[in-house]
């Protein structure tokens, strides 16, 4: 029986907003962000989505393919460390890693109204075909079975070799696991599809992929602030899961930023943008190895350079959305400083508007209010001492810090209640 989630479009138009995001652009952004956890591999999700899409349309030409494309882009969101992301590129992967990231991915998507219907796809995208008859209550969607094969095909492709020269080797591997790891019907469909040289070449053709998604799914637009907030929150959770010390850091920065913007007289639209920027500000941190984020001692020069790249990635990840330039700048400039000695763009004060200045103060305040591997959270007095020192050194905005100090309890809020 076909999965019920394909009967209706996943996107429903809700209350009007001046902000709009294409849901597929958001899914692609998340996919690229997750791929940052694996050095030099930035299009795994894109290629899995394409392979899965082609297989699905061969098998179900009249069905809505949008859910499986979303699933292809976001199938790895439950992976929490760079080491596990790299391990997942082995054809046979430790079962604990597979179960952990599929279950975590399902959990993350259940909190997002627009995506909760694809959570079963993510949960079962590594369920072995031979185990399906023995599952008591779970229905394993065909989309999961297709993504399972698409995912393993993608990791078999050697980017340093001509893809057409790898066809026989990949087909032999997939045939070997037909009926055990993979659904034989999906395998047969894949074998037939691979007779087209264009199919193989299209896998690596990012321009063609982008054109395809635009032609088919361009109308899938989010216009609900609630949906945008939930999706931004999903991004924040994906990042913060990398460390127990930052388990709600993005949510906390978002809360502080919004409240701080309110005390400074920013309008409701900008307060909302500050909240979204707070959730997204560390998205590029997925590129930083777990060992560096958890280091208790002083960072080496090379490790600090790795840290500095995260806001650069944040900028270009959010830029993919094409509609959130203000959020992009506020999120990505949170380590810029008024004297021009911040990173990664070395912007000076005249290039940093109020929103960027708010995010910078909010990020410092949140960080000092949290436990870290190298110190415990600081009390109000110590936090304010640190902030005023930064003001004195012409790093951050004194008016923003002054507003924080006057409204400290309200702005910082209750960390444990988040």
TALINNOR-V568695 format. One record per residue. OMEGA is omega in degrees with one decimal (NA if undefined). Layout:
((OMEGA) (OMEGA))
This chain:
((-178.0) (179.7) (-175.8) (-176.7) (-179.5) (-176.3) (-178.8) (175.1) (-178.5) (-174.5) (175.6) (179.3) (-177.3) (-173.6) (-177.4) (178.3) (176.5) (179.5) (175.4) (178.3) (172.8) (-174.7) (178.7) (174.8) (178.3) (179.5) (177.8) (178.0) (179.3) (179.6) (-179.9) (178.8) (179.4) (179.1) (176.5) (179.2) (-179.2) (-174.8) (172.3) (179.5) (-174.3) (-175.5) (179.2) (-179.2) (178.7) (-177.3) (175.9) (179.1) (-178.8) (179.6) (-179.1) (179.3) (-178.2) (177.9) (-178.5) (-178.1) (174.3) (-177.1) (-175.7) (-172.2) (-176.8) (-177.1) (177.7) (-177.1) (-174.7) (179.5) (-178.4) (175.9) (175.7) (178.9) (177.9) (179.3) (-169.5) (-174.2) (-176.2) (-174.8) (-179.5) (177.9) (-170.4) (179.4) (177.0) (-178.4) (179.3) (178.2) (179.0) (178.9) (-178.0) (177.5) (170.7) (-177.9) (174.5) (-173.7) (175.6) (-174.6) (179.7) (179.4) (-179.8) (-178.7) (-177.7) (-174.4) (176.1) (178.4) (177.2) (177.9) (177.1) (-178.4) (-179.3) (-176.6) (179.8) (-179.6) (-178.2) (-173.5) (-177.9) (-172.7) (-173.6) (179.3) (176.8) (-179.4) (175.8) (177.4) (-179.4) (-178.4) (-172.0) (-174.4) (170.9) (176.7) (-179.1) (-178.5) (-176.5) (179.9) (-174.7) (-179.3) (-176.5) (178.1) (-173.2) (-169.9) (-174.7) (169.8) (-179.3) (-176.2) (176.8) (177.1) (177.6) (-177.9) (177.5) (179.9) (176.8) (179.6) (-178.9) (-179.4) (-179.1) (175.3) (-176.9) (-177.5) (176.8) (-177.3) (176.7) (-176.4) (-178.3) (-179.9) (175.2) (-173.8) (-179.6) (179.5) (-178.0) (-172.6) (-175.4) (-179.9) (179.8) (179.8) (178.7) (-179.5) (-177.9) (178.0) (-177.4) (-175.9) (175.1) (-179.4) (177.0) (176.5) (-171.3) (173.9) (-177.1) (178.8) (178.7) (178.2) (179.9) (177.9) (179.0) (-179.3) (179.8) (-178.2) (-175.5) (174.5) (176.5) (176.2) (-178.2) (178.2) (179.8) (-177.4) (179.4) (-178.3) (-178.3) (-176.7) (-176.2) (178.8) (180.0) (178.8) (-179.6) (179.3) (178.7) (-178.7) (-179.9) (-178.2) (-172.6) (-169.1) (-173.2) (-176.9) (-177.0) (-173.6) (176.5) (176.4) (-179.6) (177.0) (178.8) (-179.9) (179.5) (178.6) (179.5) (179.1) (176.0) (177.2) (175.6) (178.5) (179.1) (179.3) (179.5) (-179.9) (-172.0) (178.2) (179.4) (-176.7) (176.5) (-179.2) (-179.8) (-171.0) (175.7) (-175.8) (-178.0) (177.8) (-179.1) (176.6) (178.5) (-179.5) (179.8) (-178.5) (-178.9) (-178.8) (178.5) (176.5) (179.1) (-179.4) (179.3) (175.6) (177.3) (-176.0) (-173.9) (179.1) (178.8) (176.0) (177.4) (178.4) (177.1) (179.2) (179.7) (178.1) (177.9) (178.9) (-174.0) (-166.4) (-177.8) (-176.6) (179.2) (-179.7) (175.8) (178.9) (-174.1) (-179.2) (178.9) (-176.8) (179.1) (-179.2) (-176.1) (-177.7) (-177.9) (-179.2) (-179.6) (179.0) (172.4) (178.6) (-179.7) (178.8) (178.7) (175.8) (175.4) (177.5) (-175.1) (-177.4) (-169.9) (-180.0) (174.0) (178.1) (177.3) (-179.0) (-173.6) (172.1) (-179.5) (179.0) (179.2) (-179.1) (174.4) (-175.1) (-171.7) (-177.4) (-179.8) (177.1) (178.4) (-177.0) (-177.8) (-179.9) (-172.2) (-176.6) (-172.7) (173.1) (171.2) (-178.1) (-173.6) (-179.0) (178.4) (-177.6) (174.2) (179.0) (5.5) (-173.9) (179.4) (179.4) (176.2) (-171.3) (-176.9) (177.3) (-176.4) (-178.3) (-174.0) (-179.5) (178.4) (179.7) (177.2) (-179.3) (179.7) (179.6) (-179.6) (-179.0) (178.7) (-178.7) (179.5) (-178.0) (-179.5) (-179.9) (-176.8) (169.9) (175.7) (-177.8) (-173.5) (178.0) (174.1) (177.4) (-176.7) (175.3) (-176.8) (-175.0) (-180.0) (178.4) (-178.9) (177.0) (178.9) (-178.3) (-179.3) (174.5) (178.0) (176.4) (-179.5) (-179.2) (179.2) (177.9) (-177.2) (-171.0) (-178.9) (178.6) (178.4) (179.1) (178.5) (177.5) (176.2) (-177.6) (-179.6) (-174.3) (-167.3) (-175.3) (178.9) (-174.7) (-178.9) (176.2) (-178.2) (-178.6) (-175.9) (-179.2) (-178.6) (NA))
